[in-house]
Amino acid sequence: MISYVSSVLQEAFSMARKTWRRRYLFRVATLLIFALAFLAILGPYIAPYPRQGMGIEIDRARAFKPPSLEHFLGTDSLGRDVLSRILFALNRALASCVFVVVLSLVIGLFLGSFAAISSKPVEAIVSYLTELLLALPSVLLSALLAILFGGTYEAVLIALIVTWFPWYARIAYVQARGLRELDFVKIPMYYGLSKWYIVTKHIAPNIVAPMIIEALSDIGSVALEISAITFLFGIGIKSIEEPDLGVMIAYSLRDVTTAPWTFLAPASILALIAISFTLFGEVIYEEYHPVLRKRWWLWF
């Protein structure tokens, strides 16, 4: 198992290393991702006002202070340091996104692979169920499921996994269908080896590397969906004191004209997360699909 994971990571790293040499935008996106990850990991330890960042301390006398040496990004309506709030919110956002994407990838990878080598009824059920979930609006479906699961932040993450794993299941299913007609898959099936063995030894290793790249680019989209759910519906948030990018943006809109930094700072961080991860995946995808190379330059 360790050797399998190591070989997959080496293949993904090889793809990223080749793209790093060729594409300037990929280098920019990668550096942004490393910077965001660094701030997310060390944010709770380097925050200038950690108690304000966690939302357990307020100072109304310092409400709406503009950016200064004392508060680099100013303060919000409750006098809390915006930079500290963002660092704690960034830690929570990236950890949640990685959790959702990793579990969705694992579930989708094995479900789609098993469906491709299963009987026709099982294959049809999985295919139709996947298409049904993909056809529904993901944010609304996630919000509804989160309410049904209890309305907590953990329920939001579980709901997002339910709405995201069909995407990976469809990718795995399509790629596994192309492999099931090859000899290294047909021969084990002919001799009656277990489907688990065939999937883990012959199918998954050949399709998981590009799926990992796809998953990395989806982290930005997951971050936007989490923030959208907390922003629009307030689901998963016990109080406005919790450090969350969606909540910070929602409650800063009413003060955007008088204290624009309270809105611009969290919105900019959320935009950086979405742009950097999406650009990371898009550039690699285009680099290894020459037909699509430079396709998105035509958008501008």
KANORGI-V87328 format. One record per run of one state. SS is the DSSP state (helix for helix, strand for strand, loop for the rest). FROM is the first residue (numbers start at 0). TO is the last residue. If there is no record, write none. Layout:
# KANORGI-V87328
((SS/FROM/TO) (SS/FROM/TO))
This chain:
# KANORGI-V87328
((loop/0/0) (helix/1/21) (loop/22/22) (helix/23/45) (loop/46/48) (helix/49/53) (loop/54/58) (helix/59/61) (loop/62/73) (strand/74/74) (loop/75/79) (strand/80/80) (helix/81/115) (loop/116/118) (helix/119/134) (loop/135/136) (helix/137/147) (loop/148/151) (helix/152/178) (loop/179/181) (helix/182/189) (loop/190/193) (helix/194/231) (loop/232/243) (helix/244/254) (loop/255/259) (helix/260/286) (loop/287/288) (helix/289/291) (loop/292/293) (helix/294/298) (loop/299/299))
